[in-house]
Amino acid sequence: MNAYDTLRLGLNRAMAVAQAMGGMVHLGPLGSSGLYLAVESTVEGPATQRWEEVDRLSPQVPAYAVRTNAPAWTAPTSPEVAACLPGVPSGAGLLSVPVPVPVPGSDEPLGVLSVFTRTPEEPALHQQLTAVAGWIADCLCDSPGPPQPEDAGRPADCDTADLPVGFWGWDFGTGRVIWDDAALGILGIDAKGFDGQIRTWRRLVHPQDLPQLLAQADEAIRARTPYQAEFRVRQPDVGMRRVEVRGQASSADDGSGPRLAGIVRDITWGHPAKGPAEQALRPVRYGFLAVDRSWRIIFANPEAERLLAPSRQLPGQVLWDAVGDLMPSGVRYSGGMVAESSPRRRTGGRSALVLTSIRKAVEELIAERGSDAVTIPMVAERAGVNHSSIYRRWGDARTMINDLATYRLDPDRGLPDTGDLRADLTTWTQELISHYSVPVNAALLRGGAAAAGEDESDCLRDRRTEAAGFAARPGSTFTGDQVIDLLVAPIIYRAIFLPWTLPEADARTYVDELCDRST
């Protein structure tokens, strides 16, 4: 019996015991900020949406039962209390009992069983419903995954390791999910309309698969074991799709709660005709790593660990500490930042032609639609390349735009060096003015800045490196920061906010002000 059938049968038994008029079961992985509706009975319309997600810290009865790990009851004795009981039949109260975790030493419940009843608070009824909740927990341990698709036309020897891969992350402490462009494409989600909320993702999941997903997530978080699950996604245009997720549990850097992160694949047509056990043991062929903003590894599949660190686990370690050989020559790591001290190598041959096509497509699309509207599939179609090539190189549209925003001012190009520092600075400054006076270059700059968000953009990083080089030359009386503040910043401001005024900018005036202030 799968998890959905277990919860449905358990809820029916609870309603019979309590002579209830309806009920529901919520599940919430350990440390999650919410409890998520898994099954319900006679809860319809707007009331269903009100109960879709219950904040663990709210005054609602299911949340209180979970927080206290004990049965809780309330009746609509006042308008304030009634407001916490959306959809409850008139005159009925709500009785909730926690669903335990059948693991010794685990105090926080897996979820909560609730029934709508007029029966007063009675210890005997609490005991009966607690027994039903315990039966649910025991059955969930043995529940199989979602039903296998009956598709006789599916190739029996198809290898899911060759299917498109996306990255996902669930931060249960904040109630947010992260999907890169590839993952959003697999799930059929519009990147512009996605709000990052777990409830939005939850509505896409087939209701019969959600309970098992949540129960397996809870198990992975509690035991810190790898997470693997399959579920069906409802898509209006293409019907039902089947996806596989694999991940690893970790803790958020800010202590907000647990999270899962890993890969997702569309296996609708590639699901092999093999038994579930054999499929679960079959490894992914490619090594895959995911890191957070501080370069700490939050997911590594078994193949990545075998290739990079066969004697120890990678998740939780800083990438450059765990696998020092990955650090390119001339690059150093310090306090979460990676700095490059030697020129970056550029690809040639066919790779250069593909990159040129992608750059041209990005420029055109940003000029036509703005950076926010540009997606990787859109760029791939315009450039005439496979979208997987773009995903492999950049991962998502934001990273791609941020990287490509700098290529026309290649940091590998030679900087002016005539021996006259003031003249060299003037030439360099004029180069920046001329570059950003071209509309497409200014558009790329704006797109790169937007893509970088709170992080330092590649453009600014390159300009800092060049500014520091000028500041280190003989005869300099200024710092690299002063070069950025007095030469680069005014030009960038014009390029982003007042691009039509760039032709009025005078390089010699900017350089004179820098030299006068620093003497």
C-alpha positions in Angstrom: 0.0 0.0 0.0 1.5 3.3 -1.0 1.7 6.4 1.2 -1.4 8.1 -0.2 -3.5 5.0 0.3 -2.1 4.6 3.8 -3.1 8.2 4.7 -6.5 7.9 3.1 -7.3 4.6 4.9 -6.0 6.0 8.2 -8.1 9.2 7.8 -11.2 7.1 7.1 -10.6 5.0 10.2 -10.1 8.1 12.3 -13.3 9.7 11.0 -15.2 6.5 11.8 -13.8 6.3 15.3 -14.7 10.0 16.0 -17.9 10.0 14.1 -16.4 12.9 12.3 -17.8 15.0 9.5 -14.5 15.4 7.7 -10.8 15.4 8.3 -7.3 15.9 6.9 -3.7 14.8 7.4 -0.7 17.2 7.2 2.9 16.2 6.8 6.0 18.3 7.4 9.6 17.2 7.2 11.7 17.8 10.3 12.5 21.5 10.8 10.1 22.7 8.1 8.3 26.0 8.6 5.0 24.5 7.4 2.8 21.5 7.6 1.5 20.5 4.1 -1.9 19.0 3.3 -1.4 15.5 2.1 -5.0 14.1 2.1 -8.4 15.5 3.1 -12.1 14.4 3.2 -15.0 16.8 2.8 -12.7 19.8 2.8 -13.6 21.6 -0.4 -13.4 24.9 -2.2 -11.6 27.9 -0.6 -11.3 25.9 2.6 -8.9 23.5 1.0 -6.6 26.3 0.0 -6.7 27.7 3.5 -5.5 24.3 4.9 -2.9 23.7 2.1 -0.1 24.9 4.3 -0.2 25.5 8.1 2.5 27.6 9.6 4.0 25.6 12.5 4.0 28.8 14.7 0.4 29.7 13.9 -2.5 29.4 16.5 -4.2 26.7 14.4 -4.9 23.5 16.2 -2.8 21.2 13.9 0.2 23.4 14.4 -0.3 23.5 18.2 -0.6 19.7 18.3 2.7 19.3 16.5 4.5 21.9 18.7 3.3 20.2 21.9 3.5 16.7 20.5 0.1 16.0 22.1 -3.6 16.0 21.1 -5.2 19.4 20.8 -8.9 20.4 20.5 -10.7 23.6 19.8 -14.3 24.6 19.0 -15.6 27.8 17.4 -16.5 29.5 20.7 -15.7 33.0 19.4 -15.2 34.7 16.1 -11.4 34.7 16.7 -11.3 31.0 17.2 -13.7 30.3 14.3 -11.3 32.2 12.0 -8.8 29.5 12.7 -11.2 26.8 11.5 -11.9 27.5 7.8 -14.2 25.0 6.3 -15.1 23.3 9.6 -18.9 22.4 9.6 -21.1 24.6 11.7 -21.0 23.7 15.4 -18.1 21.3 15.0 -14.6 21.6 16.5 -11.3 20.4 15.3 -9.4 17.6 17.1 -5.7 17.1 16.0 -3.3 14.4 17.1 0.4 14.2 16.1 1.6 11.5 13.7 4.8 10.2 15.3 8.0 9.1 13.6 8.7 5.4 14.2 12.4 6.1 15.0 13.7 5.9 18.6 14.8 9.3 19.9 12.8 11.3 17.4 10.6 13.8 19.4 9.2 16.0 16.6 6.2 14.5 14.8 6.1 13.7 11.1 2.7 15.3 10.8 -0.7 15.6 12.2 -4.1 13.9 11.9 -7.2 16.1 12.3 -10.9 15.4 12.3 -14.0 17.7 12.4 -16.2 16.5 15.2 -18.8 17.7 17.6 -17.6 15.1 20.2 -16.3 16.9 23.3 -12.7 16.5 24.3 -12.5 12.9 25.7 -9.3 11.0 26.8 -10.6 7.8 25.3 -11.1 9.4 21.9 -7.6 10.9 22.1 -6.2 7.4 22.7 -8.1 5.9 19.8 -7.0 8.6 17.4 -3.4 8.4 18.7 -3.5 4.7 17.9 -4.6 5.4 14.3 -1.9 8.0 13.9 0.7 5.4 15.1 -0.6 2.9 12.6 -0.2 5.5 9.8 3.4 6.2 10.9 4.2 2.4 10.9 2.7 1.9 7.5 4.5 4.9 5.9 7.8 3.1 6.7 6.9 0.3 4.3 5.2 2.4 1.6 6.4 2.0 -2.0 6.9 4.8 -4.4 4.3 6.1 -6.9 2.6 3.6 -9.3 4.7 2.5 -12.2 3.5 3.8 -15.6 1.9 1.2 -17.9 3.7 2.2 -21.1 4.2 -0.8 -23.4 5.9 1.5 -26.0 8.7 2.6 -23.6 12.2 1.3 -24.6 13.3 -1.3 -22.1 17.0 -0.4 -22.3 16.7 3.3 -22.0 19.3 4.8 -19.6 18.1 7.7 -17.4 21.6 8.9 -16.9 21.5 10.3 -20.4 18.4 12.5 -19.7 18.4 16.3 -19.1 19.4 17.2 -15.6 18.4 20.3 -13.5 19.3 21.4 -10.0 16.8 21.9 -7.2 17.0 22.8 -3.5 14.3 22.9 -0.8 14.9 25.1 2.2 12.3 23.8 4.6 13.2 26.3 7.3 12.1 29.2 5.1 9.6 27.4 3.0 11.3 28.2 -0.3 12.4 26.1 -3.2 15.2 26.8 -5.7 15.1 25.5 -9.3 17.5 26.4 -12.0 16.3 27.0 -15.5 16.8 23.4 -16.5 14.8 22.1 -13.6 12.0 24.6 -14.2 11.9 23.5 -17.8 11.6 19.9 -16.7 8.7 20.7 -14.4 7.0 22.9 -17.0 7.2 26.0 -14.8 7.4 29.5 -16.2 10.5 31.0 -14.6 9.1 34.5 -14.6 5.9 33.5 -12.8 7.5 31.2 -10.3 7.4 32.6 -6.7 9.8 30.1 -5.1 7.2 28.9 -2.6 6.9 25.2 -1.7 3.1 25.5 -2.0 3.5 26.4 -5.7 5.6 23.3 -6.4 3.2 21.2 -4.2 0.2 22.1 -6.5 2.1 20.6 -9.5 2.7 17.2 -7.8 0.2 14.5 -8.3 -1.7 14.3 -5.0 -1.2 10.6 -4.7 2.6 11.1 -4.8 2.9 14.0 -2.4 2.7 12.0 0.9 5.5 9.7 -0.1 7.7 12.6 -1.2 7.2 14.4 2.2 7.8 11.2 4.2 11.0 10.4 2.3 12.2 14.0 2.7 11.6 13.7 6.5 13.5 10.4 6.6 16.5 11.9 4.7 16.7 14.9 6.9 16.5 13.0 10.2 19.0 10.3 9.2 21.1 12.5 6.9 20.9 9.9 4.2 20.7 10.4 0.4 17.2 11.4 -0.9 15.8 9.7 -3.9 12.2 9.8 -5.1 10.0 9.7 -8.2 6.8 11.6 -8.7 4.3 12.7 -11.3 3.9 16.4 -12.3 0.6 17.7 -13.7 1.2 20.0 -16.7 -1.9 21.5 -18.5 -0.4 21.5 -22.0 1.4 18.1 -22.0 -0.5 16.1 -19.4 1.3 14.1 -16.8 5.1 13.9 -16.7 7.2 11.7 -14.4 10.4 13.0 -12.8 13.1 11.7 -10.6 14.9 13.7 -7.8 18.0 12.7 -6.0 19.6 14.8 -3.3 21.4 15.2 0.0 20.3 16.7 3.3 22.2 19.5 4.9 21.7 22.5 7.2 21.4 26.0 6.0 24.3 28.3 6.7 22.2 30.8 8.7 20.8 28.1 10.9 17.2 28.6 9.6 16.6 24.9 9.2 17.3 21.8 7.1 17.4 21.7 3.4 17.6 19.2 0.6 19.5 19.8 -2.6 20.3 17.7 -5.7 19.3 16.9 -9.3 16.0 16.4 -11.1 15.4 14.5 -14.3 12.5 14.0 -16.6 12.1 10.2 -16.9 8.7 10.2 -18.6 9.9 8.4 -21.6 13.2 7.1 -20.2 12.0 5.2 -17.2 13.6 1.7 -17.6 11.3 -1.4 -17.5 13.1 -2.8 -14.4 12.2 -3.4 -10.9 12.1 -0.4 -8.4 14.9 -1.9 -6.3 17.2 -2.4 -9.2 16.5 1.1 -10.5 17.2 2.6 -7.1 20.6 1.0 -6.9 21.6 1.9 -10.4 24.1 4.8 -10.2 24.0 8.0 -12.2 26.8 7.8 -14.7 28.0 11.4 -14.4 29.5 13.1 -11.3 27.4 16.0 -10.1 28.2 18.6 -7.5 26.2 21.6 -6.2 27.6 24.3 -4.0 26.1 27.3 -2.1 27.2 30.9 -2.3 30.1 30.3 0.0 31.3 27.4 -2.2 30.3 24.8 0.4 29.2 21.5 -1.1 25.5 20.9 -0.5 25.1 17.9 -2.8 27.4 15.3 -4.4 26.1 12.2 -6.1 28.0 8.9 -5.6 29.8 9.2 -8.9 31.2 12.6 -7.9 32.4 11.3 -4.6 34.0 8.3 -6.3 35.8 10.4 -8.8 36.9 13.3 -6.5 37.1 12.0 -2.9 36.5 8.2 -2.7 37.7 8.1 0.9 35.4 10.7 2.4 32.1 12.5 2.1 32.0 15.8 0.2 28.8 17.5 1.4 29.4 20.1 4.1 33.0 20.9 3.0 34.2 23.9 1.1 34.8 22.8 -2.5 38.4 24.1 -2.7 39.4 22.5 0.6 37.8 19.2 -0.3 39.2 18.9 -3.8 42.1 21.3 -4.1 43.0 20.0 -7.6 39.8 21.6 -8.9 41.3 25.1 -8.3 42.7 26.3 -11.6 46.3 27.5 -11.6 46.7 31.2 -10.5 43.4 31.2 -8.6 43.1 31.6 -4.9 40.3 31.1 -2.4 39.7 33.3 0.7 36.7 33.6 2.9 34.1 32.5 0.5 35.5 34.5 -2.5 37.4 33.1 -5.4 39.9 35.5 -6.9 41.7 35.0 -10.2 45.3 36.3 -10.5 46.2 35.0 -14.0 44.6 35.5 -17.4 41.7 33.2 -18.2 42.1 30.8 -21.1 39.6 31.1 -23.9 38.4 28.2 -26.0 39.0 28.0 -29.7 37.8 26.0 -32.8 34.2 24.9 -32.9 33.7 26.0 -29.2 34.6 29.5 -30.2 32.1 29.5 -33.0 29.4 28.2 -30.7 30.3 30.8 -28.1 30.1 33.6 -30.7 26.6 32.4 -31.8 25.5 32.4 -28.2 26.9 35.8 -27.5 25.2 37.3 -30.5 21.9 35.7 -29.5 22.1 37.0 -26.0 22.9 40.5 -27.3 20.0 40.5 -29.7 17.5 39.1 -27.1 18.5 41.6 -24.4 18.2 44.4 -26.8 14.8 43.2 -27.9 13.2 42.0 -24.7 15.4 43.1 -21.7 17.5 40.8 -19.6 14.7 39.6 -17.3 12.9 38.0 -20.2 15.8 36.1 -21.6 15.8 32.3 -21.0 18.3 29.6 -22.0 15.9 27.8 -24.4 15.2 31.2 -26.0 19.0 31.8 -26.5 19.5 28.2 -27.7 16.9 28.6 -30.4 18.2 31.9 -31.6 21.8 30.7 -31.6 21.0 27.4 -33.3 22.7 25.3 -30.6 21.5 22.6 -28.2 20.2 24.1 -24.9 22.1 21.4 -23.0 25.4 22.9 -24.2 24.4 26.2 -22.6 23.2 24.5 -19.4 26.5 22.6 -19.1 28.6 25.8 -19.4 26.5 28.3 -17.3 23.8 26.4 -15.5 21.2 29.2 -15.6 20.4 32.4 -17.5 21.5 34.8 -14.8 25.1 33.3 -14.8 25.2 33.2 -18.6 24.2 36.9 -18.9 26.6 38.0 -16.1 29.5 36.2 -17.8 28.7 37.3 -21.4 28.3 40.9 -20.2 32.1 41.3 -20.0 33.4 39.6 -23.1 33.7 42.7 -25.3 36.0 44.2 -22.7 38.1 41.0 -22.5 40.2 41.1 -19.3 42.9 39.3 -21.4 43.3 42.3 -23.7 46.4 44.4 -23.4 45.9 47.6 -21.3 47.6 50.9 -22.5 51.2 51.0 -21.2 53.2 53.8 -22.8 55.1 54.8 -19.7 52.9 57.9 -19.2 50.4 56.8 -16.5 48.1 59.8 -17.0 47.9 59.2 -20.8 47.3 55.4 -20.2 44.5 56.1 -17.8 42.9 58.6 -20.2 43.0 56.0 -23.1 41.6 53.3 -20.8 38.8 55.6 -19.6 37.9 56.6 -23.1 37.8 52.9 -24.1 35.1 52.4 -21.4 33.1 55.4 -22.5 33.2 54.3 -26.2 32.4 50.7 -25.3 29.3 51.5 -23.2 28.1 54.2 -25.7 27.1 51.2 -27.9 23.5 50.4 -26.9 23.9 46.6 -26.9 27.0 46.9 -24.7 25.1 49.1 -22.2 22.2 46.6 -22.3 24.6 43.7 -21.5 26.0 45.7 -18.6 22.5 46.2 -17.2 21.7 42.6 -17.7 24.9 41.5 -16.0 24.3 43.7 -13.0 20.8 42.5 -12.7 21.9 38.9 -13.0 24.6 39.3 -10.3 22.1 40.7 -7.8 23.8 41.3 -4.5 27.0 39.6 -5.7 29.8 41.3 -7.4 29.3 41.1 -11.2 32.0 39.8 -13.5 32.2 43.2 -15.1 33.0 45.0 -11.8 35.5 42.2 -10.9 37.4 42.7 -14.1 37.4 46.5 -13.8 38.7 46.1 -10.2 41.6 44.0 -11.5 42.5 46.5 -14.1 42.2 49.4 -11.7 44.5 47.7 -9.2 47.0 47.2 -12.1 47.1 50.9 -12.8 47.3 51.7 -9.1 50.4 49.5 -8.8 52.3 51.2 -11.6 55.3 53.4 -10.9 54.4 57.0 -10.1 50.8 56.2 -9.0 49.5 58.2 -6.0 46.0 56.6 -6.0 44.5 53.3 -5.0 42.5 50.9 -7.1 39.3 51.8 -5.2 39.9 55.5 -6.1 40.1 54.5 -9.8 36.8 52.7 -9.5 35.1 55.5 -7.6 36.3 58.4 -9.8 36.7 56.9 -13.3 34.6 53.7 -13.6 31.6 54.6 -11.4 30.5 57.8 -13.2 30.7 55.9 -16.5 28.7 52.9 -15.3 26.1 55.2 -13.7 25.6 56.9 -17.1 25.5 53.6 -18.9 22.8 52.1 -16.7 20.6 55.1 -15.9 21.5 57.8 -18.5 22.9 56.1 -21.5 22.1 58.9 -23.8 24.6 61.2 -21.9 27.6 59.0 -22.4 28.9 60.9 -25.4 29.1 63.9 -23.1 31.5 62.2 -20.7 35.1 63.4 -21.0 37.8 60.9 -20.1 40.5 63.6 -19.6 38.3 65.4 -17.0 37.7 62.2 -15.0 41.5 61.4 -15.0 42.4 65.0 -14.0 40.0 64.8 -11.0 41.5 61.4 -10.0 45.1 62.7 -10.1 44.2 66.0 -8.4 42.4 64.3 -5.5 45.1 61.7 -4.9 48.1 64.1 -4.7 
